[in-house]
Amino acid sequence: MDQNFGRQIHYLARLMKKAMDQSQARSCMEHLTGTHGWIIGYLYHHRDREIFQKDLENDLGMSRSTVSTVLSLMEENGLLTRHSVPNDARLKKLALSEKAVALYKEFEADCRRVDEAALKGISPDEREQFERLCGIMIRNLEKEEQSGSGKEDHRP
């Protein structure tokens, strides 16, 4: 069995991204990239607490420069605002705009449609096994990355 899992995972991710992009184009969400959607989703699902750029970096496993660039674009497009906090002027609390919340609801529906299409014909047990195996592979590769480069764990 000559399998290259990395290539298969990359191909699957590319197909899912393509399906999401096509779905978003049909929904007229031209200002919402996949990364924007994930960030908006994170902020939406954690709206009960203060979220800062560092939280996104750590919890989404993204670099500081990437998050900074994406947040600036999102702010320009009216998707979020940054507010200073009283105890530390350097920190900026992130808040979603009403526009972002509405777009996220469409994005979330698109994610469900793509997931359903990808999971067609897969039993709940197979899905659970797949999620478990992905978790093991992620932890294995994170350990490998940490031992080779001394980087921190960025997975939630």
CNS distance restraints for C-alpha pairs under 8 A (distance, minus, plus):
assign (resid   4 and name CA) (resid   8 and name CA) 6.45 0.50 0.50
assign (resid   5 and name CA) (resid   9 and name CA) 5.97 0.50 0.50
assign (resid   6 and name CA) (resid  10 and name CA) 5.99 0.50 0.50
assign (resid   7 and name CA) (resid  11 and name CA) 6.05 0.50 0.50
assign (resid   8 and name CA) (resid  12 and name CA) 6.09 0.50 0.50
assign (resid   9 and name CA) (resid  13 and name CA) 6.04 0.50 0.50
assign (resid  10 and name CA) (resid  14 and name CA) 6.11 0.50 0.50
assign (resid  11 and name CA) (resid  15 and name CA) 6.19 0.50 0.50
assign (resid  12 and name CA) (resid  16 and name CA) 6.18 0.50 0.50
assign (resid  13 and name CA) (resid  17 and name CA) 6.06 0.50 0.50
assign (resid  14 and name CA) (resid  18 and name CA) 6.09 0.50 0.50
assign (resid  15 and name CA) (resid  19 and name CA) 6.16 0.50 0.50
assign (resid  16 and name CA) (resid  20 and name CA) 6.15 0.50 0.50
assign (resid  16 and name CA) (resid 114 and name CA) 6.85 0.50 0.50
assign (resid  16 and name CA) (resid 118 and name CA) 7.86 0.50 0.50
assign (resid  17 and name CA) (resid  21 and name CA) 6.05 0.50 0.50
assign (resid  17 and name CA) (resid  34 and name CA) 7.62 0.50 0.50
assign (resid  18 and name CA) (resid  22 and name CA) 6.15 0.50 0.50
assign (resid  19 and name CA) (resid  23 and name CA) 6.09 0.50 0.50
assign (resid  19 and name CA) (resid 114 and name CA) 6.58 0.50 0.50
assign (resid  20 and name CA) (resid  24 and name CA) 6.01 0.50 0.50
assign (resid  20 and name CA) (resid  34 and name CA) 7.69 0.50 0.50
assign (resid  20 and name CA) (resid 110 and name CA) 6.63 0.50 0.50
assign (resid  20 and name CA) (resid 111 and name CA) 6.94 0.50 0.50
assign (resid  20 and name CA) (resid 114 and name CA) 6.69 0.50 0.50
assign (resid  21 and name CA) (resid  25 and name CA) 6.11 0.50 0.50
assign (resid  21 and name CA) (resid  33 and name CA) 7.79 0.50 0.50
assign (resid  21 and name CA) (resid  34 and name CA) 7.71 0.50 0.50
assign (resid  22 and name CA) (resid  26 and name CA) 6.36 0.50 0.50
assign (resid  23 and name CA) (resid  27 and name CA) 6.35 0.50 0.50
assign (resid  23 and name CA) (resid 110 and name CA) 6.35 0.50 0.50
assign (resid  24 and name CA) (resid  28 and name CA) 6.19 0.50 0.50
assign (resid  24 and name CA) (resid  29 and name CA) 5.30 0.50 0.50
assign (resid  24 and name CA) (resid  30 and name CA) 7.07 0.50 0.50
assign (resid  24 and name CA) (resid  32 and name CA) 7.91 0.50 0.50
assign (resid  24 and name CA) (resid 107 and name CA) 7.29 0.50 0.50
assign (resid  24 and name CA) (resid 110 and name CA) 7.23 0.50 0.50
assign (resid  25 and name CA) (resid  29 and name CA) 6.03 0.50 0.50
assign (resid  25 and name CA) (resid  30 and name CA) 6.28 0.50 0.50
assign (resid  27 and name CA) (resid 106 and name CA) 7.66 0.50 0.50
assign (resid  29 and name CA) (resid 103 and name CA) 7.25 0.50 0.50
assign (resid  31 and name CA) (resid  77 and name CA) 7.27 0.50 0.50
assign (resid  32 and name CA) (resid  36 and name CA) 5.61 0.50 0.50
assign (resid  32 and name CA) (resid  37 and name CA) 6.31 0.50 0.50
assign (resid  32 and name CA) (resid 103 and name CA) 7.75 0.50 0.50
assign (resid  33 and name CA) (resid  37 and name CA) 6.19 0.50 0.50
assign (resid  34 and name CA) (resid  38 and name CA) 6.26 0.50 0.50
assign (resid  35 and name CA) (resid  39 and name CA) 6.20 0.50 0.50
assign (resid  35 and name CA) (resid  70 and name CA) 7.89 0.50 0.50
assign (resid  36 and name CA) (resid  40 and name CA) 5.97 0.50 0.50
assign (resid  36 and name CA) (resid  70 and name CA) 7.25 0.50 0.50
assign (resid  36 and name CA) (resid  74 and name CA) 7.23 0.50 0.50
assign (resid  37 and name CA) (resid  41 and name CA) 5.92 0.50 0.50
assign (resid  37 and name CA) (resid 104 and name CA) 6.46 0.50 0.50
assign (resid  37 and name CA) (resid 107 and name CA) 6.50 0.50 0.50
assign (resid  38 and name CA) (resid  42 and name CA) 6.10 0.50 0.50
assign (resid  39 and name CA) (resid  43 and name CA) 6.21 0.50 0.50
assign (resid  39 and name CA) (resid  56 and name CA) 7.39 0.50 0.50
assign (resid  40 and name CA) (resid  44 and name CA) 5.88 0.50 0.50
assign (resid  40 and name CA) (resid  96 and name CA) 7.18 0.50 0.50
assign (resid  40 and name CA) (resid 100 and name CA) 6.89 0.50 0.50
assign (resid  40 and name CA) (resid 101 and name CA) 7.64 0.50 0.50
assign (resid  40 and name CA) (resid 104 and name CA) 6.53 0.50 0.50
assign (resid  41 and name CA) (resid  45 and name CA) 6.01 0.50 0.50
assign (resid  41 and name CA) (resid 104 and name CA) 6.58 0.50 0.50
assign (resid  41 and name CA) (resid 108 and name CA) 7.99 0.50 0.50
assign (resid  42 and name CA) (resid  46 and name CA) 6.11 0.50 0.50
assign (resid  42 and name CA) (resid  56 and name CA) 7.99 0.50 0.50
assign (resid  43 and name CA) (resid  47 and name CA) 5.70 0.50 0.50
assign (resid  43 and name CA) (resid  51 and name CA) 7.12 0.50 0.50
assign (resid  43 and name CA) (resid  94 and name CA) 7.80 0.50 0.50
assign (resid  43 and name CA) (resid  95 and name CA) 7.41 0.50 0.50
assign (resid  43 and name CA) (resid  96 and name CA) 7.07 0.50 0.50
assign (resid  44 and name CA) (resid  96 and name CA) 7.42 0.50 0.50
assign (resid  44 and name CA) (resid 101 and name CA) 7.27 0.50 0.50
assign (resid  46 and name CA) (resid  50 and name CA) 7.97 0.50 0.50
assign (resid  46 and name CA) (resid  51 and name CA) 7.52 0.50 0.50
assign (resid  47 and name CA) (resid  51 and name CA) 7.84 0.50 0.50
assign (resid  50 and name CA) (resid  93 and name CA) 6.14 0.50 0.50
assign (resid  50 and name CA) (resid  94 and name CA) 7.36 0.50 0.50
assign (resid  51 and name CA) (resid  55 and name CA) 6.19 0.50 0.50
assign (resid  51 and name CA) (resid  56 and name CA) 7.84 0.50 0.50
assign (resid  51 and name CA) (resid  93 and name CA) 5.69 0.50 0.50
assign (resid  51 and name CA) (resid  94 and name CA) 5.73 0.50 0.50
assign (resid  51 and name CA) (resid  95 and name CA) 7.98 0.50 0.50
assign (resid  52 and name CA) (resid  56 and name CA) 6.97 0.50 0.50
assign (resid  52 and name CA) (resid  91 and name CA) 7.07 0.50 0.50
assign (resid  52 and name CA) (resid  92 and name CA) 6.13 0.50 0.50
assign (resid  52 and name CA) (resid  93 and name CA) 5.04 0.50 0.50
assign (resid  52 and name CA) (resid  94 and name CA) 5.79 0.50 0.50
assign (resid  53 and name CA) (resid  57 and name CA) 6.40 0.50 0.50
assign (resid  53 and name CA) (resid  67 and name CA) 7.03 0.50 0.50
assign (resid  53 and name CA) (resid  68 and name CA) 7.47 0.50 0.50
assign (resid  53 and name CA) (resid  92 and name CA) 7.57 0.50 0.50
assign (resid  53 and name CA) (resid  93 and name CA) 7.82 0.50 0.50
assign (resid  53 and name CA) (resid  94 and name CA) 7.47 0.50 0.50
assign (resid  54 and name CA) (resid  58 and name CA) 6.15 0.50 0.50
assign (resid  54 and name CA) (resid  64 and name CA) 7.63 0.50 0.50
assign (resid  55 and name CA) (resid  59 and name CA) 5.78 0.50 0.50
assign (resid  55 and name CA) (resid  60 and name CA) 7.97 0.50 0.50
assign (resid  56 and name CA) (resid  60 and name CA) 5.40 0.50 0.50
assign (resid  56 and name CA) (resid  61 and name CA) 7.45 0.50 0.50
assign (resid  56 and name CA) (resid  62 and name CA) 7.18 0.50 0.50
assign (resid  56 and name CA) (resid  67 and name CA) 7.23 0.50 0.50
assign (resid  57 and name CA) (resid  61 and name CA) 5.46 0.50 0.50
assign (resid  57 and name CA) (resid  62 and name CA) 4.75 0.50 0.50
assign (resid  57 and name CA) (resid  63 and name CA) 5.87 0.50 0.50
assign (resid  57 and name CA) (resid  64 and name CA) 6.07 0.50 0.50
assign (resid  57 and name CA) (resid  67 and name CA) 6.59 0.50 0.50
assign (resid  57 and name CA) (resid 154 and name CA) 7.60 0.50 0.50
assign (resid  58 and name CA) (resid  62 and name CA) 6.96 0.50 0.50
assign (resid  58 and name CA) (resid 153 and name CA) 7.94 0.50 0.50
assign (resid  58 and name CA) (resid 154 and name CA) 4.86 0.50 0.50
assign (resid  58 and name CA) (resid 155 and name CA) 7.08 0.50 0.50
assign (resid  58 and name CA) (resid 156 and name CA) 7.69 0.50 0.50
assign (resid  59 and name CA) (resid 154 and name CA) 5.79 0.50 0.50
assign (resid  59 and name CA) (resid 155 and name CA) 5.69 0.50 0.50
assign (resid  59 and name CA) (resid 156 and name CA) 5.06 0.50 0.50
assign (resid  60 and name CA) (resid 154 and name CA) 6.78 0.50 0.50
assign (resid  60 and name CA) (resid 155 and name CA) 6.65 0.50 0.50
assign (resid  60 and name CA) (resid 156 and name CA) 7.38 0.50 0.50
assign (resid  61 and name CA) (resid 154 and name CA) 4.60 0.50 0.50
assign (resid  61 and name CA) (resid 155 and name CA) 6.11 0.50 0.50
assign (resid  62 and name CA) (resid  66 and name CA) 6.53 0.50 0.50
assign (resid  62 and name CA) (resid  67 and name CA) 6.48 0.50 0.50
assign (resid  62 and name CA) (resid 154 and name CA) 7.96 0.50 0.50
assign (resid  63 and name CA) (resid  67 and name CA) 6.27 0.50 0.50
assign (resid  64 and name CA) (resid  68 and name CA) 6.03 0.50 0.50
assign (resid  65 and name CA) (resid  69 and name CA) 6.09 0.50 0.50
assign (resid  66 and name CA) (resid  70 and name CA) 6.10 0.50 0.50
assign (resid  67 and name CA) (resid  71 and name CA) 5.93 0.50 0.50
assign (resid  68 and name CA) (resid  72 and name CA) 6.19 0.50 0.50
assign (resid  69 and name CA) (resid  73 and name CA) 6.39 0.50 0.50
assign (resid  70 and name CA) (resid  74 and name CA) 6.11 0.50 0.50
assign (resid  71 and name CA) (resid  75 and name CA) 6.01 0.50 0.50
assign (resid  71 and name CA) (resid  80 and name CA) 7.86 0.50 0.50
assign (resid  72 and name CA) (resid  76 and name CA) 6.21 0.50 0.50
assign (resid  73 and name CA) (resid  77 and name CA) 6.18 0.50 0.50
assign (resid  74 and name CA) (resid  78 and name CA) 6.27 0.50 0.50
assign (resid  74 and name CA) (resid  79 and name CA) 5.13 0.50 0.50
assign (resid  74 and name CA) (resid  80 and name CA) 6.13 0.50 0.50
assign (resid  75 and name CA) (resid  79 and name CA) 5.64 0.50 0.50
assign (resid  75 and name CA) (resid  80 and name CA) 5.08 0.50 0.50
assign (resid  75 and name CA) (resid  81 and name CA) 5.89 0.50 0.50
assign (resid  78 and name CA) (resid  97 and name CA) 6.77 0.50 0.50
assign (resid  78 and name CA) (resid  99 and name CA) 7.28 0.50 0.50
assign (resid  78 and name CA) (resid 100 and name CA) 7.75 0.50 0.50
assign (resid  79 and name CA) (resid  96 and name CA) 6.07 0.50 0.50
assign (resid  79 and name CA) (resid  97 and name CA) 5.24 0.50 0.50
assign (resid  79 and name CA) (resid  98 and name CA) 7.77 0.50 0.50
assign (resid  79 and name CA) (resid  99 and name CA) 6.16 0.50 0.50
assign (resid  79 and name CA) (resid 100 and name CA) 4.77 0.50 0.50
assign (resid  80 and name CA) (resid  94 and name CA) 6.81 0.50 0.50
assign (resid  80 and name CA) (resid  95 and name CA) 5.45 0.50 0.50
assign (resid  80 and name CA) (resid  96 and name CA) 4.34 0.50 0.50
assign (resid  80 and name CA) (resid  97 and name CA) 5.01 0.50 0.50
assign (resid  80 and name CA) (resid 100 and name CA) 7.04 0.50 0.50
assign (resid  81 and name CA) (resid  94 and name CA) 5.92 0.50 0.50
assign (resid  81 and name CA) (resid  95 and name CA) 5.28 0.50 0.50
assign (resid  81 and name CA) (resid  96 and name CA) 6.46 0.50 0.50
assign (resid  81 and name CA) (resid  97 and name CA) 6.99 0.50 0.50
assign (resid  82 and name CA) (resid  92 and name CA) 5.35 0.50 0.50
assign (resid  82 and name CA) (resid  93 and name CA) 5.41 0.50 0.50
assign (resid  82 and name CA) (resid  94 and name CA) 4.76 0.50 0.50
assign (resid  82 and name CA) (resid  95 and name CA) 6.32 0.50 0.50
assign (resid  83 and name CA) (resid  92 and name CA) 5.01 0.50 0.50
assign (resid  83 and name CA) (resid  93 and name CA) 5.00 0.50 0.50
assign (resid  83 and name CA) (resid  94 and name CA) 6.55 0.50 0.50
assign (resid  83 and name CA) (resid  95 and name CA) 7.72 0.50 0.50
assign (resid  84 and name CA) (resid  88 and name CA) 7.52 0.50 0.50
assign (resid  84 and name CA) (resid  89 and name CA) 5.74 0.50 0.50
assign (resid  84 and name CA) (resid  90 and name CA) 7.31 0.50 0.50
assign (resid  84 and name CA) (resid  91 and name CA) 5.99 0.50 0.50
assign (resid  84 and name CA) (resid  92 and name CA) 4.61 0.50 0.50
assign (resid  84 and name CA) (resid  93 and name CA) 6.17 0.50 0.50
assign (resid  85 and name CA) (resid  89 and name CA) 6.12 0.50 0.50
assign (resid  85 and name CA) (resid  91 and name CA) 6.26 0.50 0.50
assign (resid  85 and name CA) (resid  92 and name CA) 6.35 0.50 0.50
assign (resid  85 and name CA) (resid  93 and name CA) 6.66 0.50 0.50
assign (resid  96 and name CA) (resid 100 and name CA) 5.92 0.50 0.50
assign (resid  96 and name CA) (resid 101 and name CA) 6.70 0.50 0.50
assign (resid  97 and name CA) (resid 101 and name CA) 6.51 0.50 0.50
assign (resid  98 and name CA) (resid 102 and name CA) 6.34 0.50 0.50
assign (resid  99 and name CA) (resid 103 and name CA) 6.21 0.50 0.50
assign (resid 100 and name CA) (resid 104 and name CA) 5.91 0.50 0.50
assign (resid 101 and name CA) (resid 105 and name CA) 6.42 0.50 0.50
assign (resid 102 and name CA) (resid 106 and name CA) 6.80 0.50 0.50
assign (resid 103 and name CA) (resid 107 and name CA) 6.12 0.50 0.50
assign (resid 104 and name CA) (resid 108 and name CA) 5.86 0.50 0.50
assign (resid 105 and name CA) (resid 109 and name CA) 6.32 0.50 0.50
assign (resid 106 and name CA) (resid 110 and name CA) 6.25 0.50 0.50
assign (resid 107 and name CA) (resid 111 and name CA) 6.19 0.50 0.50
assign (resid 108 and name CA) (resid 112 and name CA) 6.31 0.50 0.50
assign (resid 109 and name CA) (resid 113 and name CA) 6.31 0.50 0.50
assign (resid 110 and name CA) (resid 114 and name CA) 6.22 0.50 0.50
assign (resid 111 and name CA) (resid 115 and name CA) 6.02 0.50 0.50
assign (resid 112 and name CA) (resid 116 and name CA) 6.02 0.50 0.50
assign (resid 113 and name CA) (resid 117 and name CA) 6.22 0.50 0.50
assign (resid 114 and name CA) (resid 118 and name CA) 6.13 0.50 0.50
assign (resid 115 and name CA) (resid 119 and name CA) 5.97 0.50 0.50
assign (resid 116 and name CA) (resid 120 and name CA) 6.01 0.50 0.50
assign (resid 119 and name CA) (resid 127 and name CA) 7.77 0.50 0.50
assign (resid 122 and name CA) (resid 126 and name CA) 6.08 0.50 0.50
assign (resid 122 and name CA) (resid 127 and name CA) 6.47 0.50 0.50
assign (resid 123 and name CA) (resid 127 and name CA) 6.20 0.50 0.50
assign (resid 124 and name CA) (resid 128 and name CA) 6.14 0.50 0.50
assign (resid 125 and name CA) (resid 129 and name CA) 6.15 0.50 0.50
assign (resid 126 and name CA) (resid 130 and name CA) 6.05 0.50 0.50
assign (resid 127 and name CA) (resid 131 and name CA) 6.19 0.50 0.50
assign (resid 128 and name CA) (resid 132 and name CA) 6.14 0.50 0.50
assign (resid 129 and name CA) (resid 133 and name CA) 6.08 0.50 0.50
assign (resid 130 and name CA) (resid 134 and name CA) 6.07 0.50 0.50
assign (resid 131 and name CA) (resid 135 and name CA) 6.16 0.50 0.50
assign (resid 132 and name CA) (resid 136 and name CA) 6.35 0.50 0.50
assign (resid 133 and name CA) (resid 137 and name CA) 6.21 0.50 0.50
assign (resid 134 and name CA) (resid 138 and name CA) 6.03 0.50 0.50
assign (resid 135 and name CA) (resid 139 and name CA) 6.17 0.50 0.50
assign (resid 136 and name CA) (resid 140 and name CA) 6.09 0.50 0.50
assign (resid 137 and name CA) (resid 141 and name CA) 6.12 0.50 0.50
assign (resid 138 and name CA) (resid 142 and name CA) 6.03 0.50 0.50
assign (resid 139 and name CA) (resid 143 and name CA) 6.11 0.50 0.50
assign (resid 140 and name CA) (resid 144 and name CA) 6.23 0.50 0.50
assign (resid 141 and name CA) (resid 145 and name CA) 6.00 0.50 0.50
assign (resid 142 and name CA) (resid 146 and name CA) 6.04 0.50 0.50
assign (resid 142 and name CA) (resid 153 and name CA) 6.71 0.50 0.50
assign (resid 143 and name CA) (resid 147 and name CA) 6.04 0.50 0.50
assign (resid 144 and name CA) (resid 148 and name CA) 6.06 0.50 0.50
assign (resid 145 and name CA) (resid 149 and name CA) 5.82 0.50 0.50
assign (resid 145 and name CA) (resid 150 and name CA) 7.24 0.50 0.50
assign (resid 145 and name CA) (resid 151 and name CA) 6.80 0.50 0.50
assign (resid 146 and name CA) (resid 150 and name CA) 4.55 0.50 0.50
assign (resid 146 and name CA) (resid 151 and name CA) 4.88 0.50 0.50
assign (resid 146 and name CA) (resid 152 and name CA) 6.49 0.50 0.50
assign (resid 146 and name CA) (resid 153 and name CA) 7.44 0.50 0.50
assign (resid 147 and name CA) (resid 151 and name CA) 7.94 0.50 0.50
